[in-house]
Amino acid sequence: MKALLHLNKYFYKYRSHLIIGIIITIVARLFLLYTPRYVKEIFTVIETYFAGDITKEVFKNDLFEAILYIVGAAIIGAILTFFMRQTIINVSRYIEYDLKNEIYEQYQKLSLNFYKKNRTGDLMNRITEDVTRVRMYAGPAIMYSINTITLIIMVIFYMYKASPKLTLYTLVPLPILSIIIYKLSKEIHNRSTVVQEYLSKLSTFTQESFSGISVIKAYGIEAQTSKNFKELAIESKNKQVSLAKIQAWFFPMMILLIGSSNLLVIYIGGMQYINSEIESIGTIAEFLMYVNLLTWPVATVGWVTSIVQQAEASQKRINEFLNIEPEIKNENNTETNIEGDIVFNDVSFTYDDTNIEALKKVSFTIKAGETLSILGKTGSGKSTILDLIGRLYDVNQGSITINKIPLNKLNLYNLRDSIGYVPQDAFLFSDTIKNNISFGKIDATEADVIEAAKNAQVHKNIIKFKNGYDTVLGERGITLSGGQKQRVSIARAIIKSPKIFLFDDCLSAVDTETEEKILKNLNKISKNKTSIIVSHRVSSAKNADKIIVLDDGKIVQEGNHDSLINVDGYYKELYLKQLSETV
């Protein structure tokens, strides 16, 4: 149960609720134990009456009084049980809430590199299925454990007080039960871990299938995808069935052992009554009730053990991610003013997941308020430069500074808050267009949203939709065309009014006429702001203060438009090629 020690901080946080719940549980069990004692009393009254030792009137009064005690104890016990559940079970919901938030916060802290190595389906499964299993431990398992321990101690005490010899015979099956539970628990733990792994595989497969449904349909591989899913589902089912088979042993074994105890009570108790070792047959009835009171608690030992083993396996999976130290950390908690020159000094960077060296000793300077354009072939390292400026990764060698301060010494949140980033693959949320744009500025007014959309040349498209800016987009913005998604993403960056604009080939799906209008608006908006534009088009780069051309992670050309078109090289070739295409 080492993995479950992680939850101790939450148990301490809600200790008052747990303590109250434990007290209520103990008191509720005390009232429950009144029933067997008064059942014995009823048998004694009946025996006394038939022996002629009391009158009929006294018999009725004593019988009625015993019944009232039983009913009263049952009512009070029921009320206390209700409050027991309201305290302890509620704690499990609080812990579930806190744990999900802790996992989600950790997910947000982890670097982009982490998400390249782990699948979305698996991440989702750990914050849903695994947390649900842990909640069962934090609530029902604890409640029934306290209930079981309290009841077993009290019942054995009262049994021993009534008849020590009969108690010893009654408890003979319990050591056997302990051995069985120990053996089964180990196997349940192993099989639970495998089951959770397969649930993650299923979640990952379905998530990827739904996200890539357009590709699946375009290639006509629905049948093959369904077949793959069915095979995975069958394997998952087999693992679930395997777990269920081992869990199925618990209750039959409990019932068998409790039944054995009942038989021993009847036989041994009957022999003691015949030999006058016990005074009343009511003692046998009392013992039978005690044994049956133990039936549910002893049976829940198996159920609770199963829950604990599954929770331990799930918490272990959760801890794997919670224990990961984020690669990108905020090393400066003081407010940082993000202004000044951006300087790359012999920057080299290699992606550790692919071992591709994206940048090789890259050096350049962008002065505050300038615009830099980066051109180059696919895979030359253009996007990597933007990722490094936003500290999605840290450099392997060299340094990046803003206003002569190393990037990792700046306040990370201030840095990212000062950046308006438009990625190459525009990502839109399944929300309204208005909310997708105002994502860049949470307190944006409707006028702000419309103004940003106009500057991104997407306003005319939006107002043609039936619900205009309130149009809810499909997942990843599937409702919009590629060009519309890019322009909404640009509007999101514009509305933020950041100090640094990062545009990663964000006009690739836009026609040249619209591109020209957007660039004109961006030049006006980004005045006195630092801008970096990654592009494959000379038209996007020609007005920049500085242009660099990358090839295989190295800067092969540097200058402005006028200087570069007069020098043989990649930029001039690209310019002449694109010029001929427009003629």
C-alpha positions as CSV (number, residue, x, y, z in Angstrom):
1,M,0.0,0.0,0.0
2,K,3.0,2.3,-0.4
3,A,1.5,4.1,-3.3
4,L,-1.6,5.0,-1.3
5,L,0.5,6.9,1.2
6,H,0.2,9.8,-1.2
7,L,-3.4,10.3,0.0
8,N,-2.4,10.8,3.7
9,K,-2.2,14.6,3.1
10,Y,-5.8,14.6,2.1
11,F,-6.9,12.4,5.0
12,Y,-5.2,15.0,7.3
13,K,-6.9,17.8,5.5
14,Y,-10.3,16.3,6.1
15,R,-9.5,14.8,9.5
16,S,-12.4,16.4,11.3
17,H,-14.9,14.8,9.0
18,L,-13.2,11.4,9.3
19,I,-13.0,11.6,13.1
20,I,-16.7,12.5,13.3
21,G,-17.5,9.7,10.9
22,I,-15.5,7.2,13.0
23,I,-17.2,8.2,16.2
24,I,-20.6,7.9,14.6
25,T,-19.7,4.5,13.2
26,I,-18.7,3.2,16.6
27,V,-21.8,4.5,18.3
28,A,-24.0,3.1,15.4
29,R,-22.5,-0.4,15.9
30,L,-23.1,-0.2,19.6
31,F,-26.8,0.3,19.0
32,L,-26.8,-2.6,16.5
33,L,-25.5,-4.9,19.1
34,Y,-28.5,-4.3,21.3
35,T,-30.6,-6.6,19.1
36,P,-28.9,-10.0,19.9
37,R,-28.9,-9.2,23.6
38,Y,-32.6,-8.4,23.7
39,V,-33.4,-11.4,21.5
40,K,-31.7,-13.5,24.2
41,E,-33.8,-11.6,26.8
42,I,-37.0,-12.5,24.8
43,F,-36.1,-16.2,24.9
44,T,-35.4,-16.0,28.6
45,V,-38.8,-14.3,29.2
46,I,-40.5,-17.0,27.2
47,E,-38.7,-19.8,29.1
48,T,-39.5,-18.2,32.4
49,Y,-43.2,-17.8,31.5
50,F,-43.6,-21.4,30.4
51,A,-41.8,-22.5,33.5
52,G,-44.6,-20.7,35.4
53,D,-42.3,-18.3,37.2
54,I,-44.0,-15.1,36.0
55,T,-47.6,-14.1,35.3
56,K,-49.0,-13.5,31.8
57,E,-49.2,-9.8,32.5
58,V,-45.5,-9.6,33.4
59,F,-44.7,-11.8,30.4
60,K,-46.5,-9.4,28.0
61,N,-44.9,-6.3,29.6
62,D,-41.3,-7.8,29.5
63,L,-41.8,-9.0,25.9
64,F,-43.2,-5.6,24.8
65,E,-40.4,-3.7,26.5
66,A,-37.7,-5.9,24.8
67,I,-39.3,-5.4,21.4
68,L,-39.4,-1.6,22.0
69,Y,-35.7,-1.7,22.8
70,I,-34.9,-3.6,19.6
71,V,-37.0,-1.3,17.4
72,G,-35.6,1.9,19.1
73,A,-32.0,0.6,18.7
74,A,-32.6,-0.2,15.1
75,I,-34.0,3.3,14.3
76,I,-31.2,5.1,16.1
77,G,-28.6,2.8,14.4
78,A,-30.2,3.6,11.0
79,I,-30.1,7.4,11.6
80,L,-26.4,7.2,12.7
81,T,-25.6,5.0,9.7
82,F,-27.0,7.7,7.4
83,F,-24.8,10.3,9.0
84,M,-21.8,8.0,8.9
85,R,-22.2,7.7,5.1
86,Q,-22.7,11.5,4.8
87,T,-19.4,12.2,6.5
88,I,-17.0,9.4,5.3
89,I,-18.4,9.0,1.8
90,N,-18.4,12.8,1.3
91,V,-14.7,12.9,2.3
92,S,-14.0,10.5,-0.6
93,R,-15.7,12.9,-3.0
94,Y,-13.6,15.8,-1.7
95,I,-10.5,13.7,-2.1
96,E,-11.5,12.8,-5.6
97,Y,-12.0,16.5,-6.4
98,D,-8.6,17.4,-4.9
99,L,-6.7,14.5,-6.6
100,K,-8.1,15.3,-10.0
101,N,-7.1,18.9,-9.6
102,E,-3.6,17.9,-8.5
103,I,-3.2,15.6,-11.5
104,Y,-4.5,18.3,-13.9
105,E,-2.2,20.9,-12.4
106,Q,0.7,18.5,-12.8
107,Y,-0.3,17.9,-16.4
108,Q,-0.2,21.6,-17.1
109,K,3.3,21.9,-15.5
110,L,4.8,19.1,-17.5
111,S,6.7,20.0,-20.6
112,L,5.7,19.6,-24.2
113,N,8.3,16.8,-24.4
114,F,6.1,14.8,-21.9
115,Y,3.1,14.9,-24.2
116,K,5.1,13.7,-27.1
117,K,6.0,10.6,-25.1
118,N,2.6,9.8,-23.6
119,R,-0.8,9.3,-25.3
120,T,-3.8,11.4,-24.6
121,G,-6.0,8.3,-23.9
122,D,-3.7,7.1,-21.2
123,L,-3.5,10.6,-19.6
124,M,-7.3,10.7,-19.6
125,N,-7.7,7.3,-18.1
126,R,-5.4,8.1,-15.2
127,I,-7.4,11.2,-14.3
128,T,-10.8,9.4,-14.7
129,E,-10.8,5.6,-14.2
130,D,-7.8,5.5,-11.9
131,V,-9.0,8.3,-9.7
132,T,-12.4,6.7,-9.5
133,R,-10.8,3.5,-8.1
134,V,-8.8,5.5,-5.6
135,R,-12.0,7.2,-4.5
136,M,-13.5,3.9,-3.6
137,Y,-10.6,3.3,-1.3
138,A,-10.8,6.8,0.2
139,G,-14.5,6.4,1.0
140,P,-16.3,3.0,0.9
141,A,-13.2,0.9,1.8
142,I,-12.4,3.1,4.8
143,M,-16.0,3.2,6.0
144,Y,-16.5,-0.5,5.8
145,S,-13.1,-1.2,7.3
146,I,-13.9,0.9,10.4
147,N,-17.3,-0.7,10.5
148,T,-15.8,-4.2,10.2
149,I,-13.1,-3.7,12.8
150,T,-15.5,-2.0,15.3
151,L,-18.2,-4.7,14.9
152,I,-15.7,-7.6,15.1
153,I,-14.1,-6.3,18.3
154,M,-17.5,-5.6,19.9
155,V,-19.1,-8.9,18.8
156,I,-16.2,-11.0,20.0
157,F,-16.2,-9.2,23.3
158,Y,-19.9,-9.9,23.9
159,M,-19.7,-13.4,22.6
160,Y,-16.8,-14.2,24.9
161,K,-18.6,-12.6,27.8
162,A,-21.7,-14.8,27.1
163,S,-19.7,-18.1,26.6
164,P,-15.9,-18.3,26.2
165,K,-15.9,-21.9,25.0
166,L,-18.6,-21.4,22.3
167,T,-16.8,-18.2,21.2
168,L,-13.5,-20.1,20.5
169,Y,-15.3,-22.8,18.5
170,T,-17.2,-20.1,16.5
171,L,-14.0,-18.2,15.6
172,V,-12.1,-21.4,14.3
173,P,-12.8,-20.6,10.6
174,L,-11.3,-17.0,10.8
175,P,-7.6,-17.9,10.6
176,I,-8.4,-19.9,7.4
177,L,-10.2,-16.9,6.1
178,S,-7.1,-14.7,6.7
179,I,-4.9,-17.0,4.7
180,I,-7.3,-17.1,1.8
181,I,-7.6,-13.3,1.8
182,Y,-3.9,-12.9,1.7
183,K,-3.4,-15.2,-1.2
184,L,-6.3,-13.8,-3.2
185,S,-5.2,-10.1,-2.6
186,K,-1.8,-10.6,-4.2
187,E,-3.4,-12.0,-7.3
188,I,-6.1,-9.3,-7.5
189,H,-3.4,-6.6,-7.3
190,N,-1.5,-8.1,-10.3
191,R,-4.6,-8.5,-12.4
192,S,-6.0,-5.1,-11.5
193,T,-2.8,-3.4,-12.8
194,V,-3.1,-5.3,-16.1
195,V,-6.8,-4.3,-16.4
196,Q,-6.0,-0.6,-15.9
197,E,-3.3,-0.8,-18.5
198,Y,-5.7,-2.2,-21.1
199,L,-8.3,0.4,-20.2
200,S,-5.7,3.1,-21.1
201,K,-5.0,1.3,-24.4
202,L,-8.7,1.3,-25.2
203,S,-9.1,5.0,-24.3
204,T,-6.0,5.9,-26.4
205,F,-7.3,3.9,-29.4
206,T,-10.8,5.4,-29.3
207,Q,-9.5,9.0,-28.8
208,E,-7.1,8.7,-31.7
209,S,-9.8,7.1,-33.9
210,F,-12.3,9.9,-33.2
211,S,-9.7,12.6,-33.7
212,G,-8.6,11.0,-37.0
213,I,-12.0,10.0,-38.2
214,S,-11.6,12.1,-41.4
215,V,-8.5,10.2,-42.4
216,I,-10.2,6.8,-41.5
217,K,-13.1,7.7,-43.8
218,A,-10.9,9.2,-46.6
219,Y,-8.9,5.9,-46.8
220,G,-12.0,3.7,-46.3
221,I,-10.4,1.8,-43.5
222,E,-13.5,1.8,-41.2
223,A,-13.7,-2.0,-41.3
224,Q,-10.0,-2.5,-40.4
225,T,-10.3,0.1,-37.6
226,S,-13.3,-1.7,-36.2
227,K,-11.5,-5.0,-36.4
228,N,-8.5,-3.5,-34.5
229,F,-10.8,-2.1,-31.9
230,K,-12.7,-5.3,-31.5
231,E,-9.4,-7.3,-31.0
232,L,-8.3,-4.8,-28.3
233,A,-11.7,-4.8,-26.7
234,I,-11.7,-8.6,-26.6
235,E,-8.3,-8.7,-25.0
236,S,-9.4,-6.1,-22.4
237,K,-12.6,-8.1,-21.7
238,N,-10.5,-11.2,-21.1
239,K,-8.3,-9.3,-18.6
240,Q,-11.5,-8.1,-16.9
241,V,-13.0,-11.6,-16.8
242,S,-9.7,-12.9,-15.4
243,L,-9.9,-10.3,-12.6
244,A,-13.6,-11.1,-12.0
245,K,-12.9,-14.8,-11.7
246,I,-10.4,-14.3,-8.9
247,Q,-12.7,-11.8,-7.2
248,A,-15.6,-14.3,-7.4
249,W,-13.9,-16.5,-4.9
250,F,-14.3,-14.1,-2.1
251,F,-18.0,-14.2,-1.3
252,P,-18.5,-18.0,-1.6
253,M,-15.6,-18.5,0.7
254,M,-17.1,-16.0,3.2
255,I,-20.5,-17.6,3.1
256,L,-18.9,-21.1,3.5
257,L,-16.9,-20.1,6.5
258,I,-19.8,-18.1,8.2
259,G,-22.0,-21.1,7.5
260,S,-19.5,-23.3,9.2
261,S,-19.5,-21.0,12.2
262,N,-23.3,-21.2,12.4
263,L,-23.2,-25.0,12.3
264,L,-20.6,-25.0,15.1
265,V,-22.8,-22.6,17.2
266,I,-25.8,-24.8,16.8
267,Y,-24.0,-28.1,17.5
268,I,-21.6,-27.0,20.3
269,G,-24.2,-24.6,21.8
270,G,-26.9,-27.4,21.7
271,M,-24.5,-29.8,23.5
272,Q,-23.7,-27.2,26.1
273,Y,-27.4,-26.5,26.7
274,I,-28.1,-30.3,27.1
275,N,-25.2,-30.5,29.5
276,S,-26.4,-27.4,31.4
277,E,-23.2,-25.5,30.6
278,I,-25.3,-22.6,29.4
279,E,-28.5,-21.6,31.2
280,S,-30.8,-20.5,28.3
281,I,-31.4,-21.6,24.8
282,G,-31.5,-17.8,24.1
283,T,-27.7,-17.8,24.3
284,I,-27.6,-20.0,21.2
285,A,-30.0,-17.6,19.4
286,E,-27.8,-14.7,20.6
287,F,-24.7,-16.3,19.2
288,L,-26.4,-17.1,15.9
289,M,-27.2,-13.4,15.6
290,Y,-23.7,-12.4,16.5
291,V,-22.3,-14.8,13.9
292,N,-24.7,-13.4,11.3
293,L,-23.8,-9.9,12.3
294,L,-20.2,-10.8,11.4
295,T,-21.3,-12.2,8.0
296,W,-21.4,-8.8,6.2
297,P,-18.3,-7.4,7.9
298,V,-16.3,-10.5,7.2
299,A,-17.6,-10.7,3.7
300,T,-16.6,-7.1,3.1
301,V,-13.1,-7.9,4.1
302,G,-12.7,-9.6,0.7
303,W,-14.5,-6.7,-1.1
304,V,-12.5,-4.1,0.7
305,T,-9.3,-6.0,0.0
306,S,-10.2,-6.0,-3.6
307,I,-10.9,-2.3,-3.6
308,V,-7.6,-1.5,-1.8
309,Q,-5.6,-3.6,-4.2
310,Q,-7.2,-2.0,-7.3
311,A,-6.8,1.5,-5.7
312,E,-3.1,0.7,-5.0
313,A,-2.6,-0.3,-8.6
314,S,-4.3,2.9,-9.8
315,Q,-2.6,5.2,-7.4
316,K,0.8,3.7,-8.5
317,R,-0.1,4.6,-12.1
318,I,-1.1,8.1,-11.0
319,N,2.1,8.6,-9.0
320,E,4.2,7.8,-12.0
321,F,3.1,11.1,-13.5
322,L,2.8,13.0,-10.3
323,N,6.4,12.2,-9.4
324,I,7.8,13.4,-12.8
325,E,9.7,16.7,-12.3
326,P,8.7,19.2,-15.0
327,E,11.6,19.9,-17.4
328,I,10.6,23.5,-17.7
329,K,10.5,25.2,-14.3
330,N,9.8,28.8,-13.2
331,E,13.1,29.8,-11.5
332,N,12.0,33.4,-10.9
333,N,8.9,34.2,-8.9
334,T,9.3,38.0,-9.0
335,E,7.5,40.0,-11.7
336,T,9.6,40.4,-14.8
337,N,9.2,43.1,-17.4
338,I,9.6,41.4,-20.8
339,E,11.2,44.1,-23.1
340,G,14.4,44.5,-24.9
341,D,16.5,42.6,-27.5
342,I,16.1,38.9,-28.1
343,V,19.6,37.4,-28.6
344,F,20.4,33.8,-29.7
345,N,24.1,33.1,-28.9
346,D,25.4,29.8,-30.4
347,V,22.1,28.0,-29.7
348,S,22.0,24.3,-30.4
349,F,19.1,22.0,-29.7
350,T,18.3,18.3,-30.1
351,Y,14.9,16.7,-29.6
352,D,15.5,13.9,-27.2
353,D,12.5,11.8,-28.4
354,T,13.8,11.6,-32.0
355,N,17.5,12.6,-31.4
356,I,17.1,15.1,-34.3
357,E,19.5,18.0,-34.0
358,A,17.2,20.9,-35.0
359,L,19.5,23.8,-34.4
360,K,23.3,24.0,-34.7
361,K,25.1,27.0,-33.2
362,V,22.5,29.6,-34.3
363,S,23.2,33.2,-33.4
364,F,21.2,36.3,-34.2
365,T,19.8,39.4,-32.5
366,I,16.3,41.0,-32.8
367,K,16.0,44.5,-31.4
368,A,13.0,45.4,-29.4
369,G,10.2,46.5,-31.8
370,E,11.8,44.9,-34.8
371,T,10.3,42.2,-37.1
372,L,12.3,39.2,-38.0
373,S,11.3,36.7,-40.8
374,I,12.6,33.2,-40.8
375,L,12.6,31.2,-44.0
376,G,13.9,27.7,-44.9
377,K,13.0,24.3,-46.1
378,T,10.8,21.9,-44.1
379,G,12.7,20.6,-41.1
380,S,15.3,23.3,-41.2
381,G,14.5,24.4,-37.6
382,K,12.2,27.4,-38.0
383,S,9.5,26.3,-35.6
384,T,12.1,25.2,-33.1
385,I,13.3,28.8,-32.7
386,L,9.7,29.9,-31.8
387,D,9.3,27.0,-29.3
388,L,12.6,28.0,-27.6
389,I,11.6,31.7,-27.3
390,G,8.4,30.6,-25.5
391,R,10.4,28.1,-23.4
392,L,8.4,25.1,-24.5
393,Y,11.9,23.6,-24.4
394,D,15.2,24.7,-22.9
395,V,18.3,24.9,-25.1
396,N,21.0,22.2,-24.9
397,Q,23.9,24.5,-25.7
398,G,24.3,28.2,-26.0
399,S,22.0,30.8,-24.6
400,I,18.9,32.9,-25.3
401,T,18.5,36.3,-23.6
402,I,15.9,39.0,-23.5
403,N,17.2,42.4,-22.3
404,K,20.5,40.6,-21.5
405,I,18.8,38.2,-19.0
406,P,18.9,34.5,-19.8
407,L,15.5,33.1,-20.7
408,N,15.4,30.6,-17.8
409,K,16.0,33.5,-15.3
410,L,12.9,35.3,-16.4
411,N,9.5,34.7,-14.8
412,L,8.1,32.0,-16.9
413,Y,4.5,33.1,-16.6
414,N,5.4,36.8,-17.4
415,L,7.4,35.6,-20.5
416,R,4.5,33.5,-21.9
417,D,2.0,36.2,-21.0
418,S,3.9,38.6,-23.1
419,I,3.8,36.4,-26.2
420,G,1.1,36.1,-28.8
421,Y,1.7,32.7,-30.5
422,V,0.0,31.5,-33.7
423,P,1.1,27.9,-34.4
424,Q,1.4,26.3,-37.8
425,D,-1.3,23.8,-37.0
426,A,-4.1,26.1,-35.6
427,F,-5.8,24.6,-32.6
428,L,-9.3,25.8,-31.8
429,F,-11.4,24.6,-28.9
430,S,-14.9,23.0,-29.2
431,D,-16.5,26.3,-28.1
432,T,-18.0,29.4,-29.7
433,I,-15.9,31.4,-32.2
434,K,-16.2,34.4,-29.8
435,N,-14.7,32.4,-26.9
436,N,-12.0,31.0,-29.1
437,I,-10.9,34.5,-30.0
438,S,-11.2,35.9,-26.5
439,F,-9.1,33.0,-25.2
440,G,-6.2,35.4,-25.8
441,K,-7.8,38.0,-23.6
442,I,-10.3,36.7,-21.0
443,D,-11.9,40.1,-20.2
444,A,-12.3,41.0,-23.9
445,T,-15.5,42.8,-24.9
446,E,-17.5,41.9,-28.0
447,A,-16.1,45.0,-29.7
448,D,-12.6,43.8,-29.0
449,V,-13.4,40.4,-30.5
450,I,-14.9,41.9,-33.7
451,E,-12.0,44.3,-34.1
452,A,-9.5,41.4,-33.8
453,A,-11.5,39.3,-36.3
454,K,-11.5,42.2,-38.8
455,N,-7.8,42.7,-38.5
456,A,-7.4,38.9,-39.1
457,Q,-9.7,39.2,-42.2
458,V,-12.1,36.6,-40.8
459,H,-15.0,38.9,-39.7
460,K,-16.9,38.6,-43.0
461,N,-16.7,34.8,-42.9
462,I,-18.0,34.7,-39.3
463,I,-21.1,36.9,-39.8
464,K,-22.2,34.6,-42.6
465,F,-22.6,31.7,-40.2
466,K,-26.2,31.2,-38.9
467,N,-25.1,32.0,-35.3
468,G,-22.3,34.4,-36.1
469,Y,-19.7,34.7,-33.4
470,D,-21.8,32.4,-31.2
471,T,-21.3,29.5,-33.6
472,V,-20.0,26.5,-31.7
473,L,-17.1,24.8,-33.4
474,G,-16.6,21.1,-33.7
475,E,-13.6,19.4,-32.0
476,R,-10.3,21.1,-33.0
477,G,-12.3,23.6,-35.0
478,I,-13.4,21.1,-37.6
479,T,-16.4,23.3,-38.5
480,L,-14.0,25.8,-40.2
481,S,-11.8,25.6,-43.2
482,G,-8.0,25.5,-42.9
483,G,-7.7,29.2,-43.8
484,Q,-10.5,30.2,-41.4
485,K,-9.0,28.3,-38.5
486,Q,-5.6,30.1,-39.2
487,R,-7.3,33.5,-39.2
488,V,-9.3,32.9,-36.0
489,S,-6.0,31.8,-34.4
490,I,-4.4,35.0,-35.6
491,A,-7.3,37.0,-34.2
492,R,-6.7,35.3,-30.8
493,A,-3.1,36.5,-30.8
494,I,-4.1,40.0,-32.0
495,I,-6.6,40.5,-29.2
496,K,-4.0,39.7,-26.6
497,S,-1.9,42.7,-27.7
498,P,1.3,41.1,-26.6
499,K,4.8,42.5,-26.6
500,I,6.1,39.7,-28.8
501,F,4.3,38.1,-31.8
502,L,5.3,34.7,-32.9
503,F,3.7,33.6,-36.2
504,D,4.6,30.1,-37.3
505,D,3.7,29.8,-41.0
506,C,0.2,30.8,-40.0
507,L,-0.8,32.1,-43.5
508,S,-0.1,28.9,-45.5
509,A,-3.8,28.2,-46.0
510,V,-4.7,31.8,-47.0
511,D,-4.7,33.1,-50.5
512,T,-2.2,35.8,-51.4
513,E,-4.7,38.6,-51.6
514,T,-6.0,37.9,-48.1
515,E,-2.4,37.4,-46.9
516,E,-1.5,40.8,-48.1
517,K,-4.4,42.4,-46.2
518,I,-3.6,40.5,-43.0
519,L,0.1,41.4,-43.2
520,K,-0.8,45.1,-43.7
521,N,-3.0,45.0,-40.6
522,L,-0.3,43.1,-38.6
523,N,2.3,45.7,-39.6
524,K,0.1,48.4,-38.1
525,I,-0.8,46.4,-35.0
526,S,2.7,45.2,-34.3
527,K,4.3,48.6,-34.5
528,N,6.8,49.0,-31.6
529,K,6.3,45.3,-30.9
530,T,8.8,42.5,-31.5
531,S,7.5,40.1,-34.2
532,I,8.9,36.9,-35.6
533,I,7.3,35.5,-38.7
534,V,8.1,32.0,-39.9
535,S,7.0,31.5,-43.5
536,H,7.6,29.7,-46.8
537,R,6.5,32.8,-48.8
538,V,8.7,35.8,-49.6
539,S,5.6,38.0,-49.6
540,S,5.3,37.4,-45.8
541,A,9.0,38.1,-45.2
542,K,9.9,41.0,-47.5
543,N,8.8,43.8,-45.2
544,A,10.7,42.5,-42.2
545,D,13.6,44.5,-40.7
546,K,15.7,41.4,-40.8
547,I,15.5,38.0,-42.6
548,I,17.4,34.8,-41.8
549,V,17.4,31.7,-43.9
550,L,17.9,28.3,-42.2
551,D,19.1,25.1,-43.8
552,D,19.6,21.9,-41.7
553,G,19.6,23.9,-38.5
554,K,22.1,26.5,-39.5
555,I,21.8,30.1,-40.7
556,V,22.9,30.2,-44.3
557,Q,21.7,33.7,-45.2
558,E,21.0,36.9,-43.2
559,G,20.0,40.4,-44.2
560,N,16.9,42.3,-45.4
561,H,14.8,41.8,-48.5
562,D,16.8,44.2,-50.7
563,S,20.2,42.8,-49.8
564,L,19.1,39.1,-50.1
565,I,17.5,39.4,-53.6
566,N,20.8,40.6,-54.9
567,V,22.7,37.6,-53.6
568,D,22.6,34.1,-55.1
569,G,21.1,31.7,-52.7
570,Y,17.9,30.2,-51.3
571,Y,16.1,33.5,-50.8
572,K,16.7,34.8,-54.3
573,E,15.6,31.5,-55.8
574,L,12.5,31.4,-53.8
575,Y,11.7,35.1,-54.6
576,L,12.1,34.5,-58.4
577,K,10.1,31.3,-58.3
578,Q,7.2,32.8,-56.4
579,L,7.4,36.0,-58.5
580,S,7.0,33.9,-61.7
581,E,4.0,32.1,-60.2
582,T,2.1,35.3,-59.6
583,V,2.7,36.6,-63.1
